[in-house]
């Protein structure tokens, strides 16, 4: 049986990022797909604009028979704007980035 974490997904496609090449100060919609039955209470978009930690709460925007979509806005403040996700469950936090999902919170660099 698969663990719900295997169904978490985000990529750079138009389904997940409203504009992959934003201009300075442009607001970009970032979306994350999770399994509908995942025990997620909250999701945060974690970024470091100008080197300062910023956590933007994501909100559910759509559901289908198997998935829930979450969305938050990221303001492009630098030429490169890395981000990742923090998923909160009753059992604690999960961290999702380009390397996958983990219980461990990895450094931003």
ABEGO torsion letter per residue (X at the ends): XBBAAAABBBBABAAABABABBBBGBBBBBBBBBBAABABABBBBBBBBGGBBBBBBBBBABBBAABBBBBBBBBBABABBBBBBBBBBAAEBBBBBAAEBBABBBBAX
